[in-house]
Amino acid sequence: MFKELDPILHSQLRLAVMSLLISVKEADFTYIREKTNATAGNLSVQVQKLKEAGCIDVLKQFKDNYPQTTCKITPKGIEAFEAYVQALQAYLKV
Amino acid sequence: MPEEKQLTEQESLQLITSMIQKVKGGYHENGTGPILWGTVVSIASFVTYLQREYLFDLPFDIWLIVMAAIIPQIIMVRKERRTRPHVKYEDEAINAVWIVYALTIFGLTAYQNIVPEVSANLLKAEGWQMMKHVLDNSKPDEVLTPFTPSLYSIYILVYAFPTLVTGITKKFTPMLVGSGIAYTCFIISLYTASKYDFLLGAVTAIACWFIPGLILRSRYLAQKRQHV
């Protein structure tokens, strides 16, 4: 019996964001946008969904008079990502 | 990237792999830190060697340039933190290693400056002192202040440590080579007169930091040009 893939992670952009954040301690919103090739609006919506699900923390602050948004994966996010990868491995038998 | 595209399992796995790869090859440090430290330590070491070889004094302690380099280093670190697009876990570990390295260098400097005087006082309190006696009696005996023989060998050994850790963690070959040269210089310095240890120290600083710093700098500038 296969485990169902987490719907929060099983979407292209959210999975891309989570895969990026699992590899770093924290990342700037602009950096994530650049790496995912997403539009700012689209990314903003998906980041908000991940935040509401408790998968990431979003820190908004000012640096040198410019707004800066930093994203960081939470322990719950790490757990969800690991479970997602395990489920994928079961599907693909790798 | 479309907003809610549903992925197949195979596509998900490919996406995860490609994003992790993007982070791995993403960002080069600008190399100014290693260039700065490589420059000041190699200059201070080389000038100290010249002072010992040709017996002259400068109006100031050349090692003060190393202390002075702390100020631009702090400014550079603060600036880099502001502009850095992401923080990797390995960066934190490497920073911790360099903090321990800095504390070790300060500790060694304190040891070098404090221990001889304290030892002299302890010996005096015990009622004896160290004397220099020339075996063929060509010179009269003279009182010797306790000193730490060939201490710069230990500095060379300490220079190698954070360089090797950084090289291994970042898989950065120039620093791996640099630390290899540092360990070789350390071994050579065990057999040479202490004045030559400073020459070996200068070689170590160039190999461990200055050259890797220049390589980092060129990669950083190349990356910057791509983004313009």
Contacts between the chains, C-beta under 8 A, distances in Angstrom:
chain1	res1	chain2	res2	distance
A	5	B	9	7.7
A	5	B	12	7.7
A	10	B	6	7.0
A	10	B	7	6.5
A	10	B	12	7.0
A	11	B	3	7.8
A	11	B	4	5.2
A	11	B	5	6.8
A	11	B	6	7.0
A	11	B	7	7.4
A	12	B	1	5.8
A	12	B	2	6.3
A	12	B	4	7.7
A	12	B	5	4.3
A	12	B	7	5.7
A	12	B	11	8.0
A	12	B	15	6.7
A	13	B	1	4.9
A	13	B	2	7.5
A	13	B	3	6.5
A	13	B	4	8.0
A	13	B	5	8.0
A	15	B	7	6.9
A	15	B	12	6.1
A	15	B	15	5.6
A	15	B	16	6.8
A	16	B	1	6.5
A	16	B	15	5.9
A	16	B	19	5.3
A	19	B	15	6.5
A	19	B	16	4.4
A	19	B	19	3.6
A	19	B	20	6.0
A	20	B	19	4.8
A	20	B	20	7.9
A	20	B	22	7.1
A	20	B	23	6.0
A	22	B	20	7.6
A	23	B	19	7.5
A	23	B	20	5.2
A	23	B	23	4.2
A	23	B	24	7.4
A	23	B	88	7.4
A	24	B	23	5.9
A	24	B	86	4.6
A	24	B	87	6.3
A	24	B	88	5.1
A	24	B	89	7.2
A	25	B	86	7.8
A	25	B	87	4.4
A	25	B	88	6.3
A	25	B	89	5.3
A	25	B	91	7.5
A	25	B	92	6.4
A	26	B	86	6.6
A	26	B	87	5.1
A	27	B	85	6.7
A	27	B	86	3.8
A	27	B	87	7.7
A	28	B	85	4.7
A	28	B	86	6.3
A	30	B	85	6.8
A	31	B	85	3.6
A	31	B	86	5.3
A	34	B	85	7.9
A	35	B	19	7.0
A	35	B	22	5.1
A	35	B	23	7.4
A	35	B	26	7.4
A	36	B	1	5.5
A	36	B	19	7.7
A	37	B	1	5.5
A	38	B	1	4.6
A	42	B	1	7.2
A	42	B	3	5.3
A	45	B	3	7.2
A	46	B	3	7.2
A	63	B	82	5.7
A	64	B	82	6.6
A	84	B	12	8.0
A	85	B	16	7.0
A	88	B	9	5.4
A	88	B	12	5.7
A	88	B	13	5.7
A	91	B	9	4.3
A	92	B	9	5.4
A	92	B	10	6.7
A	92	B	13	6.5
A	94	B	13	7.8
